[in-house]
């Protein structure tokens, strides 16, 4: 399959730009992200583009991976990026939740790559619950990334937030001809059905996959920055009850870098899992955090302890084999955090 020549342009996701995407990620086995031979988390070769005489050849994931209608939607709906003098391409990317922890980092990464990153949130006049400013924000966008979060972890409130905001976003994205819809979710959400919040995240993903839009879903493990919240939620008096199950946390910087790599690539029509480089027992991690803070609370390894209301098994919180693995270790993150980085 070929596309008309884009004179003087190179795709932003070409391998020769891979080193400009923020922190690099590696996989356990397959080539690193950015490699022309890299594979997505489902084992399919990544899309590559090569310049020929008067054409740009597009090598799709596999003969059966993309439905013909999806291929057509990708080629027709995805805006061809504007050209910069000297080559390279830029794309307008709307970051929903762009004022939050991950969103603000993602905007900086995309800006550094030369893209037009728009931080969309109620603070900037974009409210996905009411629809205010959504259509205007998405006008001319090549991609939209939803990294927003429900203000409440309570099940019904979270469900209302994710369903309402996602429906509003999907409708606006379809009208704007957005070529890539990306959403950030949680590793293990489908395994934690006891949690109303996780059920709400699964409902959000179902709306996206059924929308007909080209999409990618990024499932990240818990952030180092939120481990304190896990501890506080599990505290009863001076005792913290945490299940001795595996957890594979990662730095928020690495989450943003992973999402940035996905959004500038071709839609995967699948889940891309990302996690940190180290696994811990949740109770041991909690104990380590409290000791580092000289917090007097004691941690009890409790196999019956719930994780935000959900029962957890040994591997409920860790990604599957083949997940993309970030580089920042806990000690490195602590050192950075202590220096305000």
N, C-alpha and C positions, 0 to 999 in steps of 0.2 A: 504494500500500500504506500502511496506517495502523496505528499502534499506539495502545493506550488512552492517555488523557491521564495524564501524571504531574504531578499538581497541585503547583504551587510549585517545580518542578524545571526546571533547564536542563541540557542535556548539557554535559559538560566540554569537548567538542570543538566547541562553537558558536563562530562567528567572534568574538563579543564577548569571548571569553577568550583569543584567539590571542596577545595580547601578553604573557601570563603564562607562556609555555612556555619560558622560558630564552632563549638567543640565537636570533635569527631566522635563517632560512635563505632563500636565494633560488634561483631556477632560471634557467637560460640560456634564456629565452624565455617559458615559461608564467608565470602569476601566482605571487606568493610563497606559501609555506606559510602556512596560516591564512586565506587569502583564500577567500570562498565559491566563487570560480570556479577554485580551485586544482585541478590535475590530478595524478594519480599518475604515476609514471615510465613508465607504459605508455600514457599519453594518454587515460585515461578520467576523466570528471569525478569529483571527490571527492564522497563522500557528504555530503549536507546534511540538516538537520532544521529544519523550520519549524513554529511553533505555529499551529494553526487553532482553530476553535471546537470545543473538546472533543476534538481529536485532535492528534497530532504526525505530520506527513507525512514519510515517508522517501523520499528520492530516490536510487535505487540507481545504481551506476556506469554501467550501460547495460542495455539489454534482454537482452543475451546474456552479460554479464560474469559474473554470479553464477548458478550453477546453482540451480534452485528448491530443491533439497535443502539447498544451502549457505545460501540465504536463510533457510529454515526453521530450520536449525541456529543461525544467527546470532541470530535473534529469540527462539528458545526457550532456547538455552544461555547467552547473554550475560546476566549478571545486570543488572537495572536498578539503577543506583547509588542509594545512600542519598541522602536530601535533607538539605541544610543549611538552617537558617533564613535567609530572605532569598534563597533560590535557589542555584543551582550544584549540582553533584553530585560525589560522591566514589566512588572505586573502589579495592578492594584489588588491588594489583599486586605479585606476587611476582617479585623480581629474583634470578634464579639467577646466582651469581657476584657477589652484591651487595657483597662486601667488596673486590673488585678495582678496578682503575683506572677502567674504564667504569662498572661496577656501582655503585660508591660515589657517583659523580657523578650517575648516573641516579636513585638513591634520593633524593638531595638535590633534584633538579629536581621529581620527582613529589611529594615532601613539600611543596615550596613551592607547588605547584598545589593542595594540599589533599587529595591522594589518600593512601591508606594504603599506603605503600610498605614492603614487607618485604624486608630484605636477607637472602637465603638463601645460605648457604655452609657448608662444614665448620666454620668458626669460630663459626657461630651454630647448629650442630647439625643442619644439612641437608646430607646427602651423597647426591648423585644417582647415584653409582656403586654404593653399597650399598643405596640406597633409604631410608636412615635419615632420618626427619623429613620426607620429601617429602610424604606424604599429609597430614600435619598442617599443613604450611606452606601447601598449596594449598587447604585447606578455606575455602570462601566467597570465593575469588579471582575477580575478573572478568577478569583477564589474568595471564599469566605471560610473563616475558621472560628468555631464556637468553643471557647475555653471558659465560658461563663459558668457560674455555679449558683445553685439555689441558696438563698439567704437562710433557709431553714433545712435541717437534716430530718425533720419529721416527715414521715412517709407521704401523707396526703398533700402537704404543702409543697414538698419537693416534686411530686408528680404533677401538680398543677403548674408549677414553674416550668419544668422541662417540656411538658406537652404543649403548653400555650406558646412559650417562646420559640420552640422548635417549629411548630406549625407556621407561625408568623415569618420566621426566617426562611423556611423552605418555600413558602409562597413567593416571597420577595426575590429569593435567589432564582427561582424558575422564571419569573417575569423579567429579571435582569439578564438571563442567559449565562449565569455563573457556570464556569466550566469545571469547578472542583469544590466540593463541599466537604470540609474536614471538621470532625468533632473529637474532642478529648474526653475520654472516659476512664474507667478504673479496671485494672487487671483483677479478674475474679468476680466482676459484678454479677455475671450470670450464675455464679456458684454461691452467692450470698443472698438468696431469695428471702431469707428471714428478715432482711433489712428493708424497710420501706424505701429508704433513700436509694439503695441499689436497684430495687425494682423500678424506681423512677428513671434511673439511668438506662436500664434495659429498654424501657418504654420509649425513651428518647431515641435510642439506636434503631428501634423497629420503625419509627416514623421516617428516619433518614434512609434506611435500606429500602423502604417501600415507596420512596418518593419518585424514583425514576431519574434522579439527578446523579451525575458522576460523583462518587464519594470515596472517602477513606475514613476509617475510624482508628484512632490511636488510643490504645489501652496502656496506661502508665501505672507502675507500682506507686505505693505511697511515697510522699516526698519527705526528705529529712526534716524540712521545715514544719511538717505537721505531726511529727512523732509526739511532740509535747501534747498536742490535742488528743491523741490516742490515750496517753497516760492520764490526762485529766478526766477523760470520759470514763476511765476504768477505776477511778479513785473512790474509795469508800472510807471516809475518815482519813487515817494516816496510812492506809493500806491500798495498794494498787493490785488489782487482780487481772493478770494477763495470761492468755493461753500460750503454752510453750510450742507454738507452731512456727513454721518458717515465714520470714518476711524478707523482702529484697528491695529496700528503699533506695531512692535516688534523689539527686539534687534537682531543685526546681530549674536551675540553669540548663541541666541536661534534658529535662522534660521539654523545655522551650526549644532547644536545639533539635530534638527529635521531631517535634511537630513542624518546625520550619523545614526540615528536610522532606517531610511527607508532603507538605502543601505545595512546594515548588516542583514536585514530581508529578507523574501521571496518577490519576485516580486508581486506587487498588481494588475497589469494590470488595474490600475485605477489612479485617482487623489487623493492625500492626501493633504487636506488643513490645513494650520497652521496659527495662528494669535496670536496677543498679548492679554494680560489679560484685557485691558481696551479699551473702545470705546470713541472717541471724535468726536466733530464736526470739520471738517477740518479747517474752518476759526478760530475757537477757539483755536485749536492746533497751528496754525500758529501764532496767536496773543501771545500765551503763550511762544512760542520759541523766538519770537522777544523781548518780555519783559525781558525774562531771559538773553538775550544778550545785553540788553539796546540798541537795534537797533531802530532808530527813525522812521522807516517805519510804516505806519498804514495799518491795515488789514480791508478790506471791505467784508462783507458777500454778495456774489453775486451769486444768483441762476443760472445765465447764464454763470458763469465762467467755462472755460474748464480745463480739467485735462490732460496736455500734448496733447492738441488738441482734446480730447474726451469729449463729453457731459456726465455728471455723474448724476445718480439718487441716491435716498436716500441710497441704500445698494449696489451700484456698487463696492465699495472698501472693503467690509467686507465679511468674509467667511460665509458659510452656517452653520446651526445648525449641531452639531456633529463634527466640526473641532477640531483639536488638539490645545490646548491652552497653550502657553508658560507662564513662571512665572515672567519674568522681567517687572516691571512697569516703567513708564516714569520717576518718581522721582528717583527710584533706578538707572536707567540707567544714568541719569544726574549726580548723585553723583559719580558713577564709572568713567564717562567721565571726570569729573572735577579733578579726581585723576589720570588721565592717564591710567585707567584700561581698 
